[in-house]
Amino acid sequence: MQLMLVLLAGLTIIVIWALFTHRPIARGGPRILAYDIGTLAAALVIGSVVGKWIHSGAAPDPDKWALHLYLAIMAGGMGFNITIAVAGILRNLVFFPRLSTAVAQGPPNRR
């Protein structure tokens, strides 16, 4: 159980790092930053709702409270990670598409 929590924490760090480092090349830096912060806020809400939903839907068994809590943490953490990953993909492909490499490098050399 501890190994899975460590792996979830590592995956969360990697997903957040990828969100902030793989930004599109576009004009609109403050808008992209606002989108990223909104993504983190939405992911926190979605992860919390999923975790609470899983935890509250568990059978009220006092012997297995730790297992239900663990499953709620894992489900909420994965909801958080999936939300950030999907929002990052949508950011790069739909909302702020990357400029082509030819445009980003400038005009071609003329002879």
C-alpha positions as CSV (number, residue, x, y, z in Angstrom):
1,M,0.0,0.0,0.0
2,Q,2.8,2.4,0.8
3,L,4.5,1.7,-2.5
4,M,1.3,2.6,-4.4
5,L,1.0,5.9,-2.5
6,V,4.6,6.7,-3.3
7,L,4.0,5.9,-7.0
8,L,0.9,8.0,-7.0
9,A,2.8,11.0,-5.5
10,G,5.6,10.5,-8.1
11,L,3.1,10.4,-10.9
12,T,1.4,13.5,-9.6
13,I,4.7,15.4,-9.6
14,I,5.4,14.3,-13.1
15,V,2.0,15.3,-14.4
16,I,2.2,18.8,-12.8
17,W,5.7,19.2,-14.1
18,A,4.6,18.2,-17.6
19,L,1.7,20.7,-17.5
20,F,3.9,23.6,-16.8
21,T,6.9,22.7,-19.0
22,H,5.2,21.5,-22.2
23,R,3.5,24.8,-23.0
24,P,2.6,25.7,-26.6
25,I,4.6,28.3,-28.4
26,A,1.9,31.0,-28.7
27,R,1.3,34.6,-27.9
28,G,-0.9,34.7,-24.8
29,G,1.4,33.8,-21.9
30,P,-0.9,35.2,-19.2
31,R,-3.9,33.4,-20.7
32,I,-2.0,30.1,-20.7
33,L,-0.9,30.6,-17.1
34,A,-4.5,31.4,-16.2
35,Y,-5.6,28.2,-18.0
36,D,-3.0,26.2,-16.1
37,I,-4.0,27.6,-12.7
38,G,-7.7,26.9,-13.6
39,T,-6.7,23.4,-14.5
40,L,-5.1,22.8,-11.2
41,A,-8.1,24.2,-9.3
42,A,-10.5,22.1,-11.4
43,A,-8.3,19.0,-10.8
44,L,-8.3,19.6,-7.1
45,V,-12.1,19.8,-7.1
46,I,-12.6,16.8,-9.3
47,G,-10.1,14.7,-7.3
48,S,-11.8,15.7,-4.0
49,V,-15.2,14.9,-5.3
50,V,-14.2,11.5,-6.6
51,G,-12.4,10.6,-3.4
52,K,-15.3,11.7,-1.2
53,W,-17.7,9.8,-3.5
54,I,-15.7,6.6,-3.2
55,H,-15.3,7.0,0.6
56,S,-18.9,7.9,1.3
57,G,-20.2,5.0,-0.9
58,A,-18.2,2.4,1.1
59,A,-20.0,0.1,3.4
60,P,-19.9,1.4,7.0
61,D,-17.6,-1.4,8.2
62,P,-15.4,-0.2,11.1
63,D,-12.9,-3.0,10.5
64,K,-12.1,-1.8,7.0
65,W,-12.0,2.0,7.4
66,A,-8.3,2.1,6.4
67,L,-8.9,0.2,3.2
68,H,-11.8,2.5,2.2
69,L,-9.7,5.6,3.0
70,Y,-6.8,4.2,0.9
71,L,-9.1,3.5,-2.1
72,A,-10.6,6.9,-1.8
73,I,-7.1,8.5,-1.8
74,M,-6.0,6.5,-4.8
75,A,-9.2,7.2,-6.8
76,G,-9.1,10.9,-6.0
77,G,-5.4,11.1,-6.9
78,M,-6.0,9.4,-10.2
79,G,-9.0,11.7,-10.9
80,F,-6.6,14.6,-10.2
81,N,-3.9,13.2,-12.6
82,I,-6.3,12.3,-15.4
83,T,-7.9,15.8,-15.2
84,I,-4.6,17.5,-15.5
85,A,-3.4,15.2,-18.4
86,V,-6.6,15.7,-20.4
87,A,-6.6,19.5,-19.8
88,G,-3.0,19.7,-20.9
89,I,-3.7,17.8,-24.1
90,L,-6.7,20.0,-24.8
91,R,-4.6,23.1,-24.1
92,N,-1.9,22.1,-26.6
93,L,-4.2,20.8,-29.3
94,V,-7.4,22.7,-29.1
95,F,-7.3,26.0,-27.1
96,F,-3.7,27.1,-27.7
97,P,-2.4,25.1,-30.7
98,R,1.3,25.1,-31.2
99,L,2.7,27.2,-34.0
100,S,4.3,25.2,-36.8
101,T,8.1,24.8,-36.6
102,A,8.5,26.9,-39.8
103,V,6.6,29.8,-38.3
104,A,8.4,29.5,-34.9
105,Q,11.8,29.6,-36.6
106,G,11.1,32.6,-38.7
107,P,11.0,33.1,-42.5
108,P,13.1,30.9,-44.6
109,N,16.4,32.2,-46.0
110,R,16.0,33.8,-49.4
111,R,18.6,33.4,-52.1
